Amino acid sequence: MKKKICLIGYNYGKNVLIKSINEINSFKLIGVCGLKVRKSYDLLNYNYYNSWRKMIKELKPDIVVIAVPPLEQIKILKYLLNNKIQFFCQKPIANNLNDINRFIKLNNQTRKKNLIDLNFLSIPAIIKFKKIIKKININDIETKIDVIWNFKPLSRNLKNSWKNNKNKLGGEINNFFFHLISILYFLFRIKKINFIKLENDKYYFELYIKNNKINVIFDPNNNKNLISITLRNKKYAYHLENKSKDYHNNFIIKKNSGIIFKKNFPNKKSRIYASKILLKLFLTNNKDIDKFTNFEFGLMLQKEIIKLNVI
């Protein structure tokens, strides 16, 4: 029997998540709630609602997939956790430690798998890079680990977008840095994060692992897009890199100066693929990414971001 899915949120939902859901044979999308969107031709196959509470009560889904602004998502998460309904949510997920602690308690009580859409963690190049890291001694203090993320969010052009409003859980730290530390926790056993300074609109961090540290430069005001993670010592240099405007696509891995791994997706397909892989975790386990995509892991990351106090 197929799992019944309801989707709340129609922007990212329409562009990515509906397509991801429909590519999974064991899922059936039965309802869509667009909070401010009229019913359109591409929703004719689904039950359409303006109220997510009404949709959930009437359709009784197995899983609710969420793609709404954070403050609205917090209300939905409280409802779903209290009613023990499984969900697939977005980041950020809370704006204070009290909500996080409440979510942790409720999530433990549900005893169900709930997931967060940390979709970088299902990108093949990032999974491959983790396997490389496992084979080398990154805890050797002579191994230098440097991380750079340069970008300029497209949302800057949207004057009224929540993504630009820190009071609505917007801003680059809540959204993009969340993804970056999810990648770094996935790749390395992070023990501590220190915020060093904000200089010339660049954020500098140090992340500590056993006997070593990771230097991070996070620059959300740089038009030259770059995601770069480099491990370097006297014997080798490994490099994970993406210079494209598609943050999820066009990753390559280099050893010294030669490319050893490259996998690209067709135009605008990388996020659909990445979220589909995560949604499949409701059906089966994936030893590479399972524990790094559950809701509890997302809450831990959100707590770390709040404690940094740099938002």
Buried (B, 14 or more C-beta within 10 A) or exposed (E): EEBBBBBBBBBBBBEBBBBBBBBBEEBBBBBBBBBEBEEEEEBEEBBBBEEBEEBBEEBEBBBBBBBBBBBBBBEBBBBBBEEEBBBBBBBBBBBEEEBBEBBBEBBEEBEBBBBBBBBBBBBBBBBBBBEBBEEBEBEEEEBBBBBBBBBBBEBEEEEEBBBBEEEBBBBBBBBBBBBBBBBBBBBBEBEEBEBEEEEEEBBBBEBBBEEBBBBBBBBBEBEEBBBBBBBBBEEEBBBBBBEBEBBBBBBBBBEEEEEEBEBBBEEEBBBBBBBBBBBBBBEEEBEBBBEBBBBEBBBEBBBBBBEBEBB
